[in-house]
Structure formats: C-alpha cells, structure tokens
Amino acid sequence: MEDNTAAFRARLHEEARVLAATAARSASERAPVQLDQQSVGRLSRMDALQVQAMAKAEQVRRDTRLQRVNAALKRLDDDIFGECVRCGEIIDDKRLDADPAATLCIACARGD
C-alpha cells in the first residue's frame, strides 16, 4: 500500500476540494426562503422550502463525508492509513480503492 499512499492522498485532497466547491455553489439554495406573499405564491414558496430542505440535507451529507475525508488525511499524516480502527488489521487495497476514507476492514464492517 505504501506505493499507493500518494495516490490516496491526492484522491482525498481532490474529493475535499470538490465537496467544498459544491457547498459554495449550493449556498444560495440553503439560504432562508423569503415569505413575501406579494411576489411569490403559496405553492412557489412551498417548492422553495422543499428545495431549501433538500439542499440542507445534502450539505449535511457533504459535511459528514468531508469529516471522513479529513480523518483519512489525518491517518495518512499519522502513518496509520489503511489500518482498521477496530481490529488493527490492514484494510485491503481494493476496499481503499473503492473508498479511501474507509476505516474498517471487511470483517469488522460486516460485524464478524
């Protein structure tokens, strides 16, 4: 896995950059919805509130993923990247290829 460390680091940094950029682009969708009845009808306001709620939920998912990505980068810095946080065994490269932020080996993820 040492050969892949730089590649995993690059992937994680790129994912963090994309998450931040996406959050910035969607900020207006998460902004408070104006309740001006003169310019927006009730159904339009309901649609705007629904879009806002979905955008906020998506931001929560992005924030959670960013936390996992940052934790993986910290594990890289601490030289413990690729070790299962539960049992200490090495996480298979195929699992890390699928998700470089994975914290558990397959056995622990399954609950074996």
Buried (B, 14 or more C-beta within 10 A) or exposed (E): EEEBEEEBBEBBEEBBEEBEEEBEEBEEBBEEBEEEEEEBEEEEBEEBEEEBEEBEEBBEEBEEBBEBBBBBBEBBEEEEBBBBBEEEBEBBEEBBEEEBBBBBBBEBBEEE
